[in-house]
Amino acid sequence: MALFKKKKQLDSNSMKHGVGLITVTKPTSSIAEQFRTIRTNIQFSSADRQLKTLVFTSADPSEGKSTITSNVAVTWADQGNKVLLIDADLRRPTVARSFGVSNSHGLTTILTAKQANLGESIHETEVPNLYVLPSGPVPPNPSELLNSSKTDQLLKVLKEQFDIIILDVPPVNTVTDAQILASKVDGVILVVPQGIALKGAVLRARDLLKKVNANLIGAVLNRVTDAASGGYYGGYYGGYYGGYYGTDDKK
């Protein structure tokens, strides 16, 4: 087992500039419970196969995928699983800021090094069982780097050291990075914000993922409007809408 960098306590400054980790700051809240529901539904949706690698993405930018990804990773670790959260969004990374760790070494460092030292890039967090691999310095060729054989080798090595690996990747419709990584993992979750995501954009993202034979497990519907209260159900985070997409489902 590699010796990873020791945990750094989360502070208000790191969380202010990253995504909100309500599963850490308010673990007994109803919103945190929604993230546990997401985790449970994902686990049950793939009861017939073991999920070791999981990608979270969205159709377009600013749809909440990084917030969903990080909080679901926390809930998975809360179960006692050894979890690695990888920031594979090399263009707009958030994990380093969210968890208050350095981004001087990360995924790109490992993929470009002749001989990678995982201990330089993987950080232990204050959440028991949760480790993070930040993006590292922004490369000039993210898609080519992620599509390299080194990425396959890295995932193979990491799967031996962690119970589950969760990747935060760029939006599907923006760059090809999401398709590349979706084709390499066990399952994909699409984050869809109610009232923001366009139906055509979501369908296009689904079709692009299907083209690379990605195992699209389902979708997280966030920012769900609660008509009864006149506000947002779960605030920014929302609830879960799961299930399988049929191969001919165009609705």
VENNORHU-V56868 format. One record per residue. N is the residue number from 1. RES is the residue in three letters. OMEGA is omega in whole degrees, -180 to 180 (* if undefined). Layout:
BEGIN
n: (N N)
res: (RES RES)
omega: (OMEGA OMEGA)
END
This chain:
BEGIN
n: (1 2 3 4 5 6 7 8 9 10 11 12 13 14 15 16 17 18 19 20 21 22 23 24 25 26 27 28 29 30 31 32 33 34 35 36 37 38 39 40 41 42 43 44 45 46 47 48 49 50 51 52 53 54 55 56 57 58 59 60 61 62 63 64 65 66 67 68 69 70 71 72 73 74 75 76 77 78 79 80 81 82 83 84 85 86 87 88 89 90 91 92 93 94 95 96 97 98 99 100 101 102 103 104 105 106 107 108 109 110 111 112 113 114 115 116 117 118 119 120 121 122 123 124 125 126 127 128 129 130 131 132 133 134 135 136 137 138 139 140 141 142 143 144 145 146 147 148 149 150 151 152 153 154 155 156 157 158 159 160 161 162 163 164 165 166 167 168 169 170 171 172 173 174 175 176 177 178 179 180 181 182 183 184 185 186 187 188 189 190 191 192 193 194 195 196 197 198 199 200 201 202 203 204 205 206 207 208 209 210 211 212 213 214 215 216 217 218 219 220 221 222 223 224 225 226 227 228 229 230 231 232 233 234 235 236 237 238 239 240 241 242 243 244 245 246 247 248 249 250 251)
res: (MET ALA LEU PHE LYS LYS LYS LYS GLN LEU ASP SER ASN SER MET LYS HIS GLY VAL GLY LEU ILE THR VAL THR LYS PRO THR SER SER ILE ALA GLU GLN PHE ARG THR ILE ARG THR ASN ILE GLN PHE SER SER ALA ASP ARG GLN LEU LYS THR LEU VAL PHE THR SER ALA ASP PRO SER GLU GLY LYS SER THR ILE THR SER ASN VAL ALA VAL THR TRP ALA ASP GLN GLY ASN LYS VAL LEU LEU ILE ASP ALA ASP LEU ARG ARG PRO THR VAL ALA ARG SER PHE GLY VAL SER ASN SER HIS GLY LEU THR THR ILE LEU THR ALA LYS GLN ALA ASN LEU GLY GLU SER ILE HIS GLU THR GLU VAL PRO ASN LEU TYR VAL LEU PRO SER GLY PRO VAL PRO PRO ASN PRO SER GLU LEU LEU ASN SER SER LYS THR ASP GLN LEU LEU LYS VAL LEU LYS GLU GLN PHE ASP ILE ILE ILE LEU ASP VAL PRO PRO VAL ASN THR VAL THR ASP ALA GLN ILE LEU ALA SER LYS VAL ASP GLY VAL ILE LEU VAL VAL PRO GLN GLY ILE ALA LEU LYS GLY ALA VAL LEU ARG ALA ARG ASP LEU LEU LYS LYS VAL ASN ALA ASN LEU ILE GLY ALA VAL LEU ASN ARG VAL THR ASP ALA ALA SER GLY GLY TYR TYR GLY GLY TYR TYR GLY GLY TYR TYR GLY GLY TYR TYR GLY THR ASP ASP LYS LYS)
omega: (179 175 -177 179 -176 -177 176 -177 179 176 -176 -178 -179 -178 179 -175 175 177 180 -180 -177 177 176 -174 -180 -173 -180 -179 179 179 177 178 177 178 176 176 177 180 -178 -180 177 -179 -179 -180 179 -178 -177 178 -178 176 176 -180 -173 179 170 179 178 179 -175 -179 174 180 173 -175 -178 176 179 -176 -176 -178 176 177 178 -178 178 178 179 179 -178 176 174 -169 172 175 -179 174 180 172 -172 -177 178 -176 179 -171 -178 180 -178 -176 174 179 180 177 -179 173 -180 -177 -178 177 -179 -175 -179 -178 176 178 -172 174 -177 -178 178 -171 -178 -176 170 179 178 176 180 177 -179 177 179 173 -179 -175 -173 -180 -179 -179 178 -174 -175 -176 -180 -180 -179 -179 -177 178 179 178 178 -180 -179 179 179 179 -177 180 178 -175 -177 179 177 179 -179 -177 172 -174 -180 177 -175 -173 -175 -179 -177 -176 -178 178 -179 -177 179 -180 -175 -173 -176 -177 -178 176 180 179 -176 178 -180 177 -179 -180 177 -178 -180 180 179 179 178 178 178 -178 178 178 179 -180 -180 178 177 177 -178 -175 -178 -176 171 178 -178 -176 -176 -180 176 -175 -177 -177 -180 -179 178 175 -177 177 -178 -166 177 -175 -176 171 -173 178 -179 172 175 -176 -180 -176 180 -176 *)
END
